[in-house]
Amino acid sequence: MKKELYEMLLSSAEADKKKALLSLKYIEEDAVLNNSVGIGDDATAGFYTNNNAEDALRILVDADGRINTLGKYFKNKSKRQLNG
């Protein structure tokens, strides 16, 4: 695989991973904030019924899989293409 293609695919997966982690962080922080001000479980239930946390986790799993797959199958090949 050419270096440019490898780097583009890796960058895309890494960006998705960062977005998912940030989403999960904000969901968690908002849930803690809502509970601490006494809004209760109904406010935090919206996160889970709307599937925001589940969607963020799916994106994280997918991104991690893409990163691992690129490293496992293409990392050394992209370096060889660069040198050769």
TIPA-251674 format. One record per atom (N, C-alpha, C): residue number from 1; residue in three letters; x, y, z. Coordinates in nm, 4 decimals. Layout:
<site><pos>NUM</pos><code>ALA</code><u>X</u><v>Y</v><w>Z</w></site>
...
END
This chain:
<site><pos>1</pos><code>MET</code><u>0.0856</u><v>-0.1171</v><w>0.0000</w></site>
<site><pos>1</pos><code>MET</code><u>0.0000</u><v>0.0000</v><w>0.0000</w></site>
<site><pos>1</pos><code>MET</code><u>0.0901</u><v>0.1233</v><w>0.0000</w></site>
<site><pos>2</pos><code>LYS</code><u>0.0564</u><v>0.2174</v><w>-0.0814</w></site>
<site><pos>2</pos><code>LYS</code><u>0.1337</u><v>0.3419</v><w>-0.0874</w></site>
<site><pos>2</pos><code>LYS</code><u>0.1225</u><v>0.4176</v><w>0.0439</w></site>
<site><pos>3</pos><code>LYS</code><u>0.2309</u><v>0.4850</v><w>0.0788</w></site>
<site><pos>3</pos><code>LYS</code><u>0.2392</u><v>0.5576</v><w>0.2049</w></site>
<site><pos>3</pos><code>LYS</code><u>0.1257</u><v>0.6589</v><w>0.2195</w></site>
<site><pos>4</pos><code>GLU</code><u>0.0950</u><v>0.7305</v><w>0.1152</w></site>
<site><pos>4</pos><code>GLU</code><u>-0.0084</u><v>0.8342</v><w>0.1220</w></site>
<site><pos>4</pos><code>GLU</code><u>-0.1453</u><v>0.7749</v><w>0.1530</w></site>
<site><pos>5</pos><code>LEU</code><u>-0.1772</u><v>0.6629</v><w>0.0925</w></site>
<site><pos>5</pos><code>LEU</code><u>-0.3058</u><v>0.5973</v><w>0.1174</w></site>
<site><pos>5</pos><code>LEU</code><u>-0.3104</u><v>0.5448</v><w>0.2608</w></site>
<site><pos>6</pos><code>TYR</code><u>-0.2030</u><v>0.4815</v><w>0.3033</w></site>
<site><pos>6</pos><code>TYR</code><u>-0.1948</u><v>0.4302</v><w>0.4398</w></site>
<site><pos>6</pos><code>TYR</code><u>-0.2149</u><v>0.5438</v><w>0.5406</w></site>
<site><pos>7</pos><code>GLU</code><u>-0.1448</u><v>0.6530</v><w>0.5216</w></site>
<site><pos>7</pos><code>GLU</code><u>-0.1543</u><v>0.7658</v><w>0.6140</w></site>
<site><pos>7</pos><code>GLU</code><u>-0.2931</u><v>0.8278</v><w>0.6143</w></site>
<site><pos>8</pos><code>MET</code><u>-0.3572</u><v>0.8364</v><w>0.4990</w></site>
<site><pos>8</pos><code>MET</code><u>-0.4922</u><v>0.8912</v><w>0.4922</w></site>
<site><pos>8</pos><code>MET</code><u>-0.5903</u><v>0.8024</v><w>0.5683</w></site>
<site><pos>9</pos><code>LEU</code><u>-0.5824</u><v>0.6703</v><w>0.5456</w></site>
<site><pos>9</pos><code>LEU</code><u>-0.6719</u><v>0.5773</v><w>0.6142</w></site>
<site><pos>9</pos><code>LEU</code><u>-0.6468</u><v>0.5788</v><w>0.7651</w></site>
<site><pos>10</pos><code>LEU</code><u>-0.5210</u><v>0.5841</v><w>0.8041</w></site>
<site><pos>10</pos><code>LEU</code><u>-0.4872</u><v>0.5877</v><w>0.9455</w></site>
<site><pos>10</pos><code>LEU</code><u>-0.5358</u><v>0.7172</v><w>1.0101</w></site>
<site><pos>11</pos><code>SER</code><u>-0.5161</u><v>0.8286</v><w>0.9443</w></site>
<site><pos>11</pos><code>SER</code><u>-0.5611</u><v>0.9575</v><w>0.9975</w></site>
<site><pos>11</pos><code>SER</code><u>-0.7124</u><v>0.9611</v><w>1.0153</w></site>
<site><pos>12</pos><code>SER</code><u>-0.7834</u><v>0.9063</v><w>0.9195</w></site>
<site><pos>12</pos><code>SER</code><u>-0.9286</u><v>0.9019</v><w>0.9276</w></site>
<site><pos>12</pos><code>SER</code><u>-0.9746</u><v>0.8184</v><w>1.0468</w></site>
<site><pos>13</pos><code>ALA</code><u>-0.9136</u><v>0.7028</v><w>1.0647</w></site>
<site><pos>13</pos><code>ALA</code><u>-0.9495</u><v>0.6157</v><w>1.1769</w></site>
<site><pos>13</pos><code>ALA</code><u>-0.9148</u><v>0.6809</v><w>1.3102</w></site>
<site><pos>14</pos><code>GLU</code><u>-0.7994</u><v>0.7448</v><w>1.3167</w></site>
<site><pos>14</pos><code>GLU</code><u>-0.7591</u><v>0.8123</v><w>1.4405</w></site>
<site><pos>14</pos><code>GLU</code><u>-0.8526</u><v>0.9283</v><w>1.4736</w></site>
<site><pos>15</pos><code>ALA</code><u>-0.8977</u><v>1.0016</v><w>1.3720</w></site>
<site><pos>15</pos><code>ALA</code><u>-0.9917</u><v>1.1111</v><w>1.3949</w></site>
<site><pos>15</pos><code>ALA</code><u>-1.1244</u><v>1.0573</v><w>1.4467</w></site>
<site><pos>16</pos><code>ASP</code><u>-1.1723</u><v>0.9476</v><w>1.3892</w></site>
<site><pos>16</pos><code>ASP</code><u>-1.2963</u><v>0.8869</v><w>1.4374</w></site>
<site><pos>16</pos><code>ASP</code><u>-1.2821</u><v>0.8403</v><w>1.5818</w></site>
<site><pos>17</pos><code>LYS</code><u>-1.1672</u><v>0.7845</v><w>1.6145</w></site>
<site><pos>17</pos><code>LYS</code><u>-1.1421</u><v>0.7388</v><w>1.7517</w></site>
<site><pos>17</pos><code>LYS</code><u>-1.1471</u><v>0.8570</v><w>1.8486</w></site>
<site><pos>18</pos><code>LYS</code><u>-1.0836</u><v>0.9666</v><w>1.8127</w></site>
<site><pos>18</pos><code>LYS</code><u>-1.0837</u><v>1.0852</v><w>1.8987</w></site>
<site><pos>18</pos><code>LYS</code><u>-1.2242</u><v>1.1415</v><w>1.9156</w></site>
<site><pos>19</pos><code>LYS</code><u>-1.3015</u><v>1.1426</v><w>1.8072</w></site>
<site><pos>19</pos><code>LYS</code><u>-1.4394</u><v>1.1920</v><w>1.8158</w></site>
<site><pos>19</pos><code>LYS</code><u>-1.5223</u><v>1.1056</v><w>1.9089</w></site>
<site><pos>20</pos><code>ALA</code><u>-1.5066</u><v>0.9743</v><w>1.8972</w></site>
<site><pos>20</pos><code>ALA</code><u>-1.5839</u><v>0.8822</v><w>1.9814</w></site>
<site><pos>20</pos><code>ALA</code><u>-1.5459</u><v>0.8975</v><w>2.1282</w></site>
<site><pos>21</pos><code>LEU</code><u>-1.4173</u><v>0.9049</v><w>2.1557</w></site>
<site><pos>21</pos><code>LEU</code><u>-1.3728</u><v>0.9215</v><w>2.2950</w></site>
<site><pos>21</pos><code>LEU</code><u>-1.4218</u><v>1.0527</v><w>2.3541</w></site>
<site><pos>22</pos><code>LEU</code><u>-1.4186</u><v>1.1584</v><w>2.2744</w></site>
<site><pos>22</pos><code>LEU</code><u>-1.4671</u><v>1.2878</v><w>2.3205</w></site>
<site><pos>22</pos><code>LEU</code><u>-1.6179</u><v>1.2827</v><w>2.3464</w></site>
<site><pos>23</pos><code>SER</code><u>-1.6915</u><v>1.2181</v><w>2.2586</w></site>
<site><pos>23</pos><code>SER</code><u>-1.8357</u><v>1.2040</v><w>2.2777</w></site>
<site><pos>23</pos><code>SER</code><u>-1.8663</u><v>1.1293</v><w>2.4066</w></site>
<site><pos>24</pos><code>LEU</code><u>-1.7959</u><v>1.0192</v><w>2.4297</w></site>
<site><pos>24</pos><code>LEU</code><u>-1.8176</u><v>0.9419</v><w>2.5527</w></site>
<site><pos>24</pos><code>LEU</code><u>-1.7818</u><v>1.0240</v><w>2.6762</w></site>
<site><pos>25</pos><code>LYS</code><u>-1.6763</u><v>1.1029</v><w>2.6667</w></site>
<site><pos>25</pos><code>LYS</code><u>-1.6369</u><v>1.1881</v><w>2.7790</w></site>
<site><pos>25</pos><code>LYS</code><u>-1.7464</u><v>1.2893</v><w>2.8104</w></site>
<site><pos>26</pos><code>TYR</code><u>-1.8004</u><v>1.3554</v><w>2.7062</w></site>
<site><pos>26</pos><code>TYR</code><u>-1.9045</u><v>1.4552</v><w>2.7292</w></site>
<site><pos>26</pos><code>TYR</code><u>-2.0337</u><v>1.3926</v><w>2.7789</w></site>
<site><pos>27</pos><code>ILE</code><u>-2.0669</u><v>1.2750</v><w>2.7290</w></site>
<site><pos>27</pos><code>ILE</code><u>-2.1867</u><v>1.2053</v><w>2.7769</w></site>
<site><pos>27</pos><code>ILE</code><u>-2.1711</u><v>1.1746</v><w>2.9258</w></site>
<site><pos>28</pos><code>GLU</code><u>-2.0532</u><v>1.1251</v><w>2.9633</w></site>
<site><pos>28</pos><code>GLU</code><u>-2.0281</u><v>1.0920</v><w>3.1036</w></site>
<site><pos>28</pos><code>GLU</code><u>-2.0304</u><v>1.2168</v><w>3.1911</w></site>
<site><pos>29</pos><code>GLU</code><u>-1.9633</u><v>1.3225</v><w>3.1472</w></site>
<site><pos>29</pos><code>GLU</code><u>-1.9581</u><v>1.4457</v><w>3.2257</w></site>
<site><pos>29</pos><code>GLU</code><u>-2.0963</u><v>1.5072</v><w>3.2414</w></site>
<site><pos>30</pos><code>ASP</code><u>-2.1748</u><v>1.5047</v><w>3.1359</w></site>
<site><pos>30</pos><code>ASP</code><u>-2.3084</u><v>1.5615</v><w>3.1421</w></site>
<site><pos>30</pos><code>ASP</code><u>-2.3975</u><v>1.4800</v><w>3.2350</w></site>
<site><pos>31</pos><code>ALA</code><u>-2.3822</u><v>1.3484</v><w>3.2313</w></site>
<site><pos>31</pos><code>ALA</code><u>-2.4604</u><v>1.2621</v><w>3.3194</w></site>
<site><pos>31</pos><code>ALA</code><u>-2.4254</u><v>1.2897</v><w>3.4648</w></site>
<site><pos>32</pos><code>VAL</code><u>-2.2977</u><v>1.3055</v><w>3.4944</w></site>
<site><pos>32</pos><code>VAL</code><u>-2.2547</u><v>1.3349</v><w>3.6313</w></site>
<site><pos>32</pos><code>VAL</code><u>-2.3073</u><v>1.4710</v><w>3.6734</w></site>
<site><pos>33</pos><code>LEU</code><u>-2.2979</u><v>1.5698</v><w>3.5860</w></site>
<site><pos>33</pos><code>LEU</code><u>-2.3459</u><v>1.7042</v><w>3.6173</w></site>
<site><pos>33</pos><code>LEU</code><u>-2.4955</u><v>1.7016</v><w>3.6452</w></site>
<site><pos>34</pos><code>ASN</code><u>-2.5723</u><v>1.6355</v><w>3.5605</w></site>
<site><pos>34</pos><code>ASN</code><u>-2.7167</u><v>1.6302</v><w>3.5795</w></site>
<site><pos>34</pos><code>ASN</code><u>-2.7540</u><v>1.5618</v><w>3.7102</w></site>
<site><pos>35</pos><code>ASN</code><u>-2.6827</u><v>1.4568</v><w>3.7456</w></site>
<site><pos>35</pos><code>ASN</code><u>-2.7111</u><v>1.3885</v><w>3.8713</w></site>
<site><pos>35</pos><code>ASN</code><u>-2.6707</u><v>1.4739</v><w>3.9906</w></site>
<site><pos>36</pos><code>SER</code><u>-2.5622</u><v>1.5500</v><w>3.9787</w></site>
<site><pos>36</pos><code>SER</code><u>-2.5144</u><v>1.6277</v><w>4.0928</w></site>
<site><pos>36</pos><code>SER</code><u>-2.6043</u><v>1.7466</v><w>4.1222</w></site>
<site><pos>37</pos><code>VAL</code><u>-2.6770</u><v>1.7975</v><w>4.0223</w></site>
<site><pos>37</pos><code>VAL</code><u>-2.7661</u><v>1.9104</v><w>4.0477</w></site>
<site><pos>37</pos><code>VAL</code><u>-2.9080</u><v>1.8648</v><w>4.0768</w></site>
<site><pos>38</pos><code>GLY</code><u>-2.9271</u><v>1.7336</v><w>4.0877</w></site>
<site><pos>38</pos><code>GLY</code><u>-3.0558</u><v>1.6818</v><w>4.1302</w></site>
<site><pos>38</pos><code>GLY</code><u>-3.1591</u><v>1.6652</v><w>4.0213</w></site>
<site><pos>39</pos><code>ILE</code><u>-3.1191</u><v>1.6635</v><w>3.8972</w></site>
<site><pos>39</pos><code>ILE</code><u>-3.2158</u><v>1.6453</v><w>3.7892</w></site>
<site><pos>39</pos><code>ILE</code><u>-3.2677</u><v>1.5027</v><w>3.7886</w></site>
<site><pos>40</pos><code>GLY</code><u>-3.1805</u><v>1.4081</v><w>3.8231</w></site>
<site><pos>40</pos><code>GLY</code><u>-3.2266</u><v>1.2713</v><w>3.8392</w></site>
<site><pos>40</pos><code>GLY</code><u>-3.2005</u><v>1.1830</v><w>3.7202</w></site>
<site><pos>41</pos><code>ASP</code><u>-3.2482</u><v>1.0611</v><w>3.7326</w></site>
<site><pos>41</pos><code>ASP</code><u>-3.2224</u><v>0.9588</v><w>3.6319</w></site>
<site><pos>41</pos><code>ASP</code><u>-3.2922</u><v>0.9847</v><w>3.4993</w></site>
<site><pos>42</pos><code>ASP</code><u>-3.4031</u><v>1.0561</v><w>3.4996</w></site>
<site><pos>42</pos><code>ASP</code><u>-3.4748</u><v>1.0791</v><w>3.3743</w></site>
<site><pos>42</pos><code>ASP</code><u>-3.3894</u><v>1.1556</v><w>3.2739</w></site>
<site><pos>43</pos><code>ALA</code><u>-3.3090</u><v>1.2493</v><w>3.3200</w></site>
<site><pos>43</pos><code>ALA</code><u>-3.2250</u><v>1.3283</v><w>3.2297</w></site>
<site><pos>43</pos><code>ALA</code><u>-3.1154</u><v>1.2423</v><w>3.1685</w></site>
<site><pos>44</pos><code>THR</code><u>-3.0529</u><v>1.1569</v><w>3.2496</w></site>
<site><pos>44</pos><code>THR</code><u>-2.9437</u><v>1.0758</v><w>3.1967</w></site>
<site><pos>44</pos><code>THR</code><u>-2.9969</u><v>0.9600</v><w>3.1139</w></site>
<site><pos>45</pos><code>ALA</code><u>-3.1179</u><v>0.9180</v><w>3.1373</w></site>
<site><pos>45</pos><code>ALA</code><u>-3.1746</u><v>0.8084</v><w>3.0589</w></site>
<site><pos>45</pos><code>ALA</code><u>-3.1837</u><v>0.8469</v><w>2.9119</w></site>
<site><pos>46</pos><code>GLY</code><u>-3.1991</u><v>0.9756</v><w>2.8833</w></site>
<site><pos>46</pos><code>GLY</code><u>-3.2076</u><v>1.0208</v><w>2.7450</w></site>
<site><pos>46</pos><code>GLY</code><u>-3.0841</u><v>0.9877</v><w>2.6645</w></site>
<site><pos>47</pos><code>PHE</code><u>-2.9689</u><v>0.9897</v><w>2.7298</w></site>
<site><pos>47</pos><code>PHE</code><u>-2.8457</u><v>0.9555</v><w>2.6598</w></site>
<site><pos>47</pos><code>PHE</code><u>-2.8508</u><v>0.8124</v><w>2.6088</w></site>
<site><pos>48</pos><code>TYR</code><u>-2.9028</u><v>0.7251</v><w>2.6904</w></site>
<site><pos>48</pos><code>TYR</code><u>-2.8998</u><v>0.5837</v><w>2.6570</w></site>
<site><pos>48</pos><code>TYR</code><u>-3.0159</u><v>0.5463</v><w>2.5654</w></site>
<site><pos>49</pos><code>THR</code><u>-3.1327</u><v>0.6079</v><w>2.5834</w></site>
<site><pos>49</pos><code>THR</code><u>-3.2443</u><v>0.5770</v><w>2.4955</w></site>
<site><pos>49</pos><code>THR</code><u>-3.2227</u><v>0.6361</v><w>2.3568</w></site>
<site><pos>50</pos><code>ASN</code><u>-3.1486</u><v>0.7445</v><w>2.3473</w></site>
<site><pos>50</pos><code>ASN</code><u>-3.1168</u><v>0.8042</v><w>2.2172</w></site>
<site><pos>50</pos><code>ASN</code><u>-2.9992</u><v>0.7353</v><w>2.1505</w></site>
<site><pos>51</pos><code>ASN</code><u>-2.9396</u><v>0.6410</v><w>2.2203</w></site>
<site><pos>51</pos><code>ASN</code><u>-2.8289</u><v>0.5610</v><w>2.1677</w></site>
<site><pos>51</pos><code>ASN</code><u>-2.7015</u><v>0.6407</v><w>2.1444</w></site>
<site><pos>52</pos><code>ASN</code><u>-2.6894</u><v>0.7575</v><w>2.2055</w></site>
<site><pos>52</pos><code>ASN</code><u>-2.5669</u><v>0.8355</v><w>2.1867</w></site>
<site><pos>52</pos><code>ASN</code><u>-2.4441</u><v>0.7607</v><w>2.2357</w></site>
<site><pos>53</pos><code>ALA</code><u>-2.4534</u><v>0.7024</v><w>2.3544</w></site>
<site><pos>53</pos><code>ALA</code><u>-2.3387</u><v>0.6300</v><w>2.4093</w></site>
<site><pos>53</pos><code>ALA</code><u>-2.3091</u><v>0.5060</v><w>2.3268</w></site>
<site><pos>54</pos><code>GLU</code><u>-2.4129</u><v>0.4353</v><w>2.2863</w></site>
<site><pos>54</pos><code>GLU</code><u>-2.3946</u><v>0.3148</v><w>2.2046</w></site>
<site><pos>54</pos><code>GLU</code><u>-2.3336</u><v>0.3496</v><w>2.0691</w></site>
<site><pos>55</pos><code>ASP</code><u>-2.3796</u><v>0.4570</v><w>2.0091</w></site>
<site><pos>55</pos><code>ASP</code><u>-2.3246</u><v>0.4998</v><w>1.8795</w></site>
<site><pos>55</pos><code>ASP</code><u>-2.1779</u><v>0.5374</v><w>1.8927</w></site>
<site><pos>56</pos><code>ALA</code><u>-2.1434</u><v>0.6104</v><w>1.9985</w></site>
<site><pos>56</pos><code>ALA</code><u>-2.0042</u><v>0.6496</v><w>2.0198</w></site>
<site><pos>56</pos><code>ALA</code><u>-1.9169</u><v>0.5263</v><w>2.0411</w></site>
<site><pos>57</pos><code>LEU</code><u>-1.9679</u><v>0.4283</v><w>2.1146</w></site>
<site><pos>57</pos><code>LEU</code><u>-1.8915</u><v>0.3063</v><w>2.1363</w></site>
<site><pos>57</pos><code>LEU</code><u>-1.8714</u><v>0.2296</v><w>2.0057</w></site>
<site><pos>58</pos><code>ARG</code><u>-1.9738</u><v>0.2221</v><w>1.9235</w></site>
<site><pos>58</pos><code>ARG</code><u>-1.9606</u><v>0.1544</v><w>1.7934</w></site>
<site><pos>58</pos><code>ARG</code><u>-1.8545</u><v>0.2222</v><w>1.7073</w></site>
<site><pos>59</pos><code>ILE</code><u>-1.8537</u><v>0.3541</v><w>1.7060</w></site>
<site><pos>59</pos><code>ILE</code><u>-1.7543</u><v>0.4281</v><w>1.6284</w></site>
<site><pos>59</pos><code>ILE</code><u>-1.6146</u><v>0.4013</v><w>1.6834</w></site>
<site><pos>60</pos><code>LEU</code><u>-1.6015</u><v>0.3969</v><w>1.8156</w></site>
<site><pos>60</pos><code>LEU</code><u>-1.4724</u><v>0.3689</v><w>1.8782</w></site>
<site><pos>60</pos><code>LEU</code><u>-1.4224</u><v>0.2293</v><w>1.8424</w></site>
<site><pos>61</pos><code>VAL</code><u>-1.5092</u><v>0.1302</v><w>1.8517</w></site>
<site><pos>61</pos><code>VAL</code><u>-1.4711</u><v>-0.0069</v><w>1.8183</w></site>
<site><pos>61</pos><code>VAL</code><u>-1.4302</u><v>-0.0166</v><w>1.6713</w></site>
<site><pos>62</pos><code>ASP</code><u>-1.5073</u><v>0.0462</v><w>1.5844</w></site>
<site><pos>62</pos><code>ASP</code><u>-1.4760</u><v>0.0441</v><w>1.4416</w></site>
<site><pos>62</pos><code>ASP</code><u>-1.3411</u><v>0.1107</v><w>1.4149</w></site>
<site><pos>63</pos><code>ALA</code><u>-1.3189</u><v>0.2264</v><w>1.4751</w></site>
<site><pos>63</pos><code>ALA</code><u>-1.1931</u><v>0.2988</v><w>1.4536</w></site>
<site><pos>63</pos><code>ALA</code><u>-1.0743</u><v>0.2183</v><w>1.5048</w></site>
<site><pos>64</pos><code>ASP</code><u>-1.0873</u><v>0.1605</v><w>1.6244</w></site>
<site><pos>64</pos><code>ASP</code><u>-0.9795</u><v>0.0774</v><w>1.6776</w></site>
<site><pos>64</pos><code>ASP</code><u>-0.9505</u><v>-0.0403</v><w>1.5852</w></site>
<site><pos>65</pos><code>GLY</code><u>-1.0552</u><v>-0.1011</v><w>1.5329</w></site>
<site><pos>65</pos><code>GLY</code><u>-1.0373</u><v>-0.2127</v><w>1.4405</w></site>
<site><pos>65</pos><code>GLY</code><u>-0.9654</u><v>-0.1710</v><w>1.3137</w></site>
<site><pos>66</pos><code>ARG</code><u>-1.0013</u><v>-0.0557</v><w>1.2613</w></site>
<site><pos>66</pos><code>ARG</code><u>-0.9355</u><v>-0.0066</v><w>1.1409</w></site>
<site><pos>66</pos><code>ARG</code><u>-0.7887</u><v>0.0222</v><w>1.1669</w></site>
<site><pos>67</pos><code>ILE</code><u>-0.7595</u><v>0.0858</v><w>1.2813</w></site>
<site><pos>67</pos><code>ILE</code><u>-0.6206</u><v>0.1163</v><w>1.3167</w></site>
<site><pos>67</pos><code>ILE</code><u>-0.5401</u><v>-0.0123</v><w>1.3308</w></site>
<site><pos>68</pos><code>ASN</code><u>-0.5948</u><v>-0.1085</v><w>1.4030</w></site>
<site><pos>68</pos><code>ASN</code><u>-0.5253</u><v>-0.2363</v><w>1.4231</w></site>
<site><pos>68</pos><code>ASN</code><u>-0.5059</u><v>-0.3108</v><w>1.2914</w></site>
<site><pos>69</pos><code>THR</code><u>-0.6060</u><v>-0.3100</v><w>1.2068</w></site>
<site><pos>69</pos><code>THR</code><u>-0.5956</u><v>-0.3785</v><w>1.0774</w></site>
<site><pos>69</pos><code>THR</code><u>-0.4896</u><v>-0.3145</v><w>0.9897</w></site>
<site><pos>70</pos><code>LEU</code><u>-0.4868</u><v>-0.1839</v><w>0.9852</w></site>
<site><pos>70</pos><code>LEU</code><u>-0.3837</u><v>-0.1155</v><w>0.9072</w></site>
<site><pos>70</pos><code>LEU</code><u>-0.2447</u><v>-0.1505</v><w>0.9582</w></site>
<site><pos>71</pos><code>GLY</code><u>-0.2280</u><v>-0.1495</v><w>1.0889</w></site>
<site><pos>71</pos><code>GLY</code><u>-0.0983</u><v>-0.1829</v><w>1.1460</w></site>
<site><pos>71</pos><code>GLY</code><u>-0.0586</u><v>-0.3269</v><w>1.1205</w></site>
<site><pos>72</pos><code>LYS</code><u>-0.1545</u><v>-0.4164</v><w>1.1310</w></site>
<site><pos>72</pos><code>LYS</code><u>-0.1254</u><v>-0.5590</v><w>1.1154</w></site>
<site><pos>72</pos><code>LYS</code><u>-0.0925</u><v>-0.5963</v><w>0.9713</w></site>
<site><pos>73</pos><code>TYR</code><u>-0.1671</u><v>-0.5438</v><w>0.8762</w></site>
<site><pos>73</pos><code>TYR</code><u>-0.1547</u><v>-0.5890</v><w>0.7377</w></site>
<site><pos>73</pos><code>TYR</code><u>-0.0774</u><v>-0.4947</v><w>0.6451</w></site>
<site><pos>74</pos><code>PHE</code><u>-0.0694</u><v>-0.3672</v><w>0.6802</w></site>
<site><pos>74</pos><code>PHE</code><u>-0.0180</u><v>-0.2723</v><w>0.5816</w></site>
<site><pos>74</pos><code>PHE</code><u>0.0957</u><v>-0.1831</v><w>0.6285</w></site>
<site><pos>75</pos><code>LYS</code><u>0.1251</u><v>-0.1775</v><w>0.7569</w></site>
<site><pos>75</pos><code>LYS</code><u>0.2268</u><v>-0.0837</v><w>0.8052</w></site>
<site><pos>75</pos><code>LYS</code><u>0.3628</u><v>-0.1096</v><w>0.7412</w></site>
<site><pos>76</pos><code>ASN</code><u>0.4107</u><v>-0.2306</v><w>0.7424</w></site>
<site><pos>76</pos><code>ASN</code><u>0.5414</u><v>-0.2620</v><w>0.6839</w></site>
<site><pos>76</pos><code>ASN</code><u>0.5393</u><v>-0.2462</v><w>0.5324</w></site>
<site><pos>77</pos><code>LYS</code><u>0.4277</u><v>-0.2805</v><w>0.4700</w></site>
<site><pos>77</pos><code>LYS</code><u>0.4188</u><v>-0.2672</v><w>0.3244</w></site>
<site><pos>77</pos><code>LYS</code><u>0.4236</u><v>-0.1203</v><w>0.2828</w></site>
<site><pos>78</pos><code>SER</code><u>0.3622</u><v>-0.0330</v><w>0.3605</w></site>
<site><pos>78</pos><code>SER</code><u>0.3660</u><v>0.1094</v><w>0.3232</w></site>
<site><pos>78</pos><code>SER</code><u>0.5076</u><v>0.1640</v><w>0.3358</w></site>
<site><pos>79</pos><code>LYS</code><u>0.5845</u><v>0.1153</v><w>0.4336</w></site>
<site><pos>79</pos><code>LYS</code><u>0.7234</u><v>0.1594</v><w>0.4459</w></site>
<site><pos>79</pos><code>LYS</code><u>0.8067</u><v>0.1097</v><w>0.3285</w></site>
<site><pos>80</pos><code>ARG</code><u>0.7830</u><v>-0.0129</v><w>0.2833</w></site>
<site><pos>80</pos><code>ARG</code><u>0.8568</u><v>-0.0650</v><w>0.1701</w></site>
<site><pos>80</pos><code>ARG</code><u>0.8264</u><v>0.0133</v><w>0.0441</w></site>
<site><pos>81</pos><code>GLN</code><u>0.7012</u><v>0.0531</v><w>0.0271</w></site>
<site><pos>81</pos><code>GLN</code><u>0.6657</u><v>0.1318</v><w>-0.0914</w></site>
<site><pos>81</pos><code>GLN</code><u>0.7391</u><v>0.2659</v><w>-0.0886</w></site>
<site><pos>82</pos><code>LEU</code><u>0.7521</u><v>0.3220</v><w>0.0314</w></site>
<site><pos>82</pos><code>LEU</code><u>0.8213</u><v>0.4503</v><w>0.0434</w></site>
<site><pos>82</pos><code>LEU</code><u>0.9677</u><v>0.4369</v><w>0.0042</w></site>
<site><pos>83</pos><code>ASN</code><u>1.0304</u><v>0.3274</v><w>0.0462</w></site>
<site><pos>83</pos><code>ASN</code><u>1.1721</u><v>0.3076</v><w>0.0179</w></site>
<site><pos>83</pos><code>ASN</code><u>1.1974</u><v>0.2527</v><w>-0.1222</w></site>
<site><pos>84</pos><code>GLY</code><u>1.0984</u><v>0.1856</v><w>-0.1769</w></site>
<site><pos>84</pos><code>GLY</code><u>1.1272</u><v>0.1170</v><w>-0.3008</w></site>
<site><pos>84</pos><code>GLY</code><u>1.0464</u><v>0.1634</v><w>-0.4122</w></site>
END
